[in-house]
Amino acid sequence: MKNFEISVLDLAPVKQGKTVHDTFQDSLSLANHAENLDYKRFWLAEHHNMESIASSATSVLIGFIANGTKKIRVGSGGIMLPNHSSLVIAEQFGTLESLFPGRIDLGLGRAPGTDGLTAQALGRNPSIINEQFPRQILELQKYFSKENSNALVRAIPGEGLDIPMYILGSSTDSAFLAAELGLTYAFAGHFAPEQMEMAFNIYREHFEPSKYLDQPYIIACINGVAAETSEEAHKMSTTLFQAFINIIRNDRKPFAPPVDSMDDIWSPMERSMVLQKLRYTLIGDQIEIEEQLKSFQDKFNVDELMINSHIYDHQKRLESYHIFRKAKNAVFGE
């Protein structure tokens, strides 16, 4: 079984009874905790028009987290590129890389990160997205290149900087694109696990080495809830279950505290839908997490596992990431 890196995906979750300021302070606390535990990277994801997620101004939040940490890589998981001008993103991430050299990642997705009406407000044109997204990636590569110094349009800051780019996906489309461009591929298994195995196979089979990457590199993002006891972990996971119920019901309210039982909250059909979406979620005490990590890696053979942990209590959330680090170390004898 191949060893793998572990990282953090933070959606800057807003919790019931808390403010957005509280959310950002918790994100910084988590980033410092992850850094101390030697997690590889800390990513934030662009979402819009959602009371439960506060990472809409993703580049700004990346700067806040990077400024409050020292060594952990900080980046986007991801920037939803068709929501933006390629030049603006090149300038923003050029600024971030100039402020925090060697620590900034640029993960790129094509989805809107929101509902259809808000996507229109962002200026997206859905009829050209499939053409626009690959073209914008090439534009970013051009803006970051030294060769663009003679062009009429330049990204300053940004030009000549080595800012790693990652292709994000929740279906097989982006697997082909990441393979063709020879870039790292990150899959959103934390909310769209259905095509993850197929997407990884496509990416590996079609990968073309590039100046950025000589062999495939896969990041799998999944949900994880760990605690001292299995019972506590399963109770804490009800915050995650409620969040998915809210998505199904199109009710994006802040994250709720855990409950003793979900029986009075979800219908049998909703339960089935939620468990389908969370099929690769790791839940349990350290011993159970160790076994689940082994099982996941035996199946998917990833290079990096990125953990998203929707836990209401902040200290319990920190403890969960600590248990994941201990479990991963135990699996590989580190």
DAWOJO-V121572 format. One record per residue. N is the residue number from 1. RES is the residue in three letters. SS is DSSP state (hx for helix, st for strand, lp for the rest). OMEGA is omega as a letter, one per 20 degrees, with the letter a starting at -180 (999 if undefined). Layout:
n;res;ss;omega
N;RES;SS;OMEGA
N;RES;SS;OMEGA
This chain:
n;res;ss;omega
1;MET;lp;a
2;LYS;lp;r
3;ASN;lp;a
4;PHE;lp;r
5;GLU;st;r
6;ILE;st;a
7;SER;st;a
8;VAL;st;r
9;LEU;st;r
10;ASP;st;r
11;LEU;lp;a
12;ALA;lp;a
13;PRO;st;r
14;VAL;lp;a
15;LYS;st;r
16;GLN;lp;a
17;GLY;lp;a
18;LYS;lp;r
19;THR;lp;r
20;VAL;hx;r
21;HIS;hx;r
22;ASP;hx;r
23;THR;hx;a
24;PHE;hx;r
25;GLN;hx;r
26;ASP;hx;r
27;SER;hx;r
28;LEU;hx;r
29;SER;hx;r
30;LEU;hx;r
31;ALA;hx;r
32;ASN;hx;r
33;HIS;hx;r
34;ALA;hx;r
35;GLU;hx;r
36;ASN;hx;r
37;LEU;lp;r
38;ASP;lp;r
39;TYR;lp;a
40;LYS;lp;a
41;ARG;st;a
42;PHE;st;a
43;TRP;st;r
44;LEU;st;a
45;ALA;lp;r
46;GLU;lp;r
47;HIS;lp;a
48;HIS;lp;r
49;ASN;lp;r
50;MET;lp;r
51;GLU;lp;a
52;SER;lp;a
53;ILE;st;a
54;ALA;lp;a
55;SER;lp;a
56;SER;lp;r
57;ALA;lp;a
58;THR;hx;a
59;SER;hx;r
60;VAL;hx;a
61;LEU;hx;r
62;ILE;hx;r
63;GLY;hx;r
64;PHE;hx;a
65;ILE;hx;a
66;ALA;hx;a
67;ASN;hx;a
68;GLY;lp;r
69;THR;lp;a
70;LYS;lp;a
71;LYS;lp;a
72;ILE;lp;r
73;ARG;st;a
74;VAL;st;a
75;GLY;st;a
76;SER;st;r
77;GLY;st;j
78;GLY;st;r
79;ILE;st;r
80;MET;st;a
81;LEU;hx;r
82;PRO;hx;r
83;ASN;hx;a
84;HIS;lp;r
85;SER;lp;r
86;SER;hx;a
87;LEU;hx;a
88;VAL;hx;r
89;ILE;hx;r
90;ALA;hx;r
91;GLU;hx;a
92;GLN;hx;a
93;PHE;hx;r
94;GLY;hx;r
95;THR;hx;r
96;LEU;hx;a
97;GLU;hx;r
98;SER;hx;r
99;LEU;hx;a
100;PHE;lp;a
101;PRO;lp;r
102;GLY;lp;a
103;ARG;lp;a
104;ILE;st;r
105;ASP;st;r
106;LEU;st;r
107;GLY;st;a
108;LEU;st;r
109;GLY;st;a
110;ARG;lp;a
111;ALA;lp;a
112;PRO;lp;a
113;GLY;lp;a
114;THR;lp;r
115;ASP;lp;a
116;GLY;hx;a
117;LEU;hx;r
118;THR;hx;r
119;ALA;hx;r
120;GLN;hx;r
121;ALA;hx;r
122;LEU;lp;r
123;GLY;lp;r
124;ARG;lp;r
125;ASN;lp;a
126;PRO;hx;a
127;SER;hx;a
128;ILE;hx;a
129;ILE;hx;a
130;ASN;hx;r
131;GLU;hx;a
132;GLN;hx;a
133;PHE;hx;r
134;PRO;hx;r
135;ARG;hx;a
136;GLN;hx;r
137;ILE;hx;r
138;LEU;hx;r
139;GLU;hx;r
140;LEU;hx;r
141;GLN;hx;r
142;LYS;hx;a
143;TYR;hx;r
144;PHE;hx;a
145;SER;lp;r
146;LYS;hx;a
147;GLU;hx;a
148;ASN;hx;a
149;SER;hx;a
150;ASN;hx;a
151;ALA;lp;r
152;LEU;lp;r
153;VAL;lp;a
154;ARG;lp;r
155;ALA;lp;r
156;ILE;lp;j
157;PRO;lp;r
158;GLY;lp;a
159;GLU;lp;r
160;GLY;lp;a
161;LEU;lp;r
162;ASP;lp;a
163;ILE;lp;a
164;PRO;lp;r
165;MET;st;a
166;TYR;st;r
167;ILE;st;r
168;LEU;st;r
169;GLY;st;r
170;SER;lp;r
171;SER;lp;a
172;THR;lp;a
173;ASP;hx;a
174;SER;hx;r
175;ALA;hx;r
176;PHE;hx;a
177;LEU;hx;r
178;ALA;hx;r
179;ALA;hx;a
180;GLU;hx;a
181;LEU;hx;a
182;GLY;lp;a
183;LEU;lp;r
184;THR;st;a
185;TYR;st;r
186;ALA;st;a
187;PHE;st;a
188;ALA;st;r
189;GLY;lp;a
190;HIS;lp;r
191;PHE;lp;a
192;ALA;lp;a
193;PRO;lp;a
194;GLU;lp;a
195;GLN;lp;a
196;MET;hx;a
197;GLU;hx;r
198;MET;hx;a
199;ALA;hx;r
200;PHE;hx;r
201;ASN;hx;r
202;ILE;hx;a
203;TYR;hx;a
204;ARG;hx;a
205;GLU;hx;a
206;HIS;hx;a
207;PHE;lp;r
208;GLU;lp;r
209;PRO;lp;a
210;SER;lp;r
211;LYS;lp;r
212;TYR;lp;a
213;LEU;lp;a
214;ASP;lp;r
215;GLN;lp;a
216;PRO;lp;r
217;TYR;lp;a
218;ILE;st;r
219;ILE;st;r
220;ALA;st;r
221;CYS;st;r
222;ILE;st;r
223;ASN;st;r
224;GLY;st;r
225;VAL;st;a
226;ALA;st;r
227;ALA;lp;a
228;GLU;lp;r
229;THR;lp;r
230;SER;hx;a
231;GLU;hx;a
232;GLU;hx;a
233;ALA;hx;a
234;HIS;hx;r
235;LYS;hx;a
236;MET;hx;a
237;SER;lp;r
238;THR;hx;r
239;THR;hx;r
240;LEU;hx;r
241;PHE;hx;r
242;GLN;hx;r
243;ALA;hx;r
244;PHE;hx;r
245;ILE;hx;r
246;ASN;hx;r
247;ILE;hx;r
248;ILE;hx;a
249;ARG;lp;a
250;ASN;lp;r
251;ASP;lp;a
252;ARG;lp;a
253;LYS;lp;a
254;PRO;lp;a
255;PHE;st;a
256;ALA;lp;r
257;PRO;lp;a
258;PRO;lp;r
259;VAL;lp;a
260;ASP;lp;a
261;SER;lp;r
262;MET;lp;a
263;ASP;lp;a
264;ASP;lp;a
265;ILE;lp;a
266;TRP;lp;r
267;SER;lp;r
268;PRO;hx;r
269;MET;hx;r
270;GLU;hx;r
271;ARG;hx;r
272;SER;hx;r
273;MET;hx;a
274;VAL;hx;a
275;LEU;hx;r
276;GLN;hx;a
277;LYS;hx;a
278;LEU;lp;a
279;ARG;lp;a
280;TYR;lp;r
281;THR;lp;a
282;LEU;st;a
283;ILE;st;r
284;GLY;st;r
285;ASP;lp;a
286;GLN;hx;a
287;ILE;hx;r
288;GLU;hx;r
289;ILE;hx;r
290;GLU;hx;a
291;GLU;hx;r
292;GLN;hx;r
293;LEU;hx;r
294;LYS;hx;a
295;SER;hx;a
296;PHE;hx;a
297;GLN;hx;r
298;ASP;hx;a
299;LYS;hx;a
300;PHE;hx;r
301;ASN;lp;a
302;VAL;lp;r
303;ASP;lp;a
304;GLU;st;r
305;LEU;st;a
306;MET;st;a
307;ILE;st;r
308;ASN;st;a
309;SER;lp;r
310;HIS;lp;r
311;ILE;lp;a
312;TYR;lp;a
313;ASP;lp;a
314;HIS;hx;a
315;GLN;hx;r
316;LYS;hx;r
317;ARG;hx;r
318;LEU;hx;r
319;GLU;hx;r
320;SER;hx;r
321;TYR;hx;r
322;HIS;hx;r
323;ILE;hx;r
324;PHE;hx;r
325;ARG;hx;r
326;LYS;hx;r
327;ALA;hx;r
328;LYS;hx;r
329;ASN;hx;a
330;ALA;hx;r
331;VAL;hx;a
332;PHE;hx;r
333;GLY;lp;a
334;GLU;lp;999
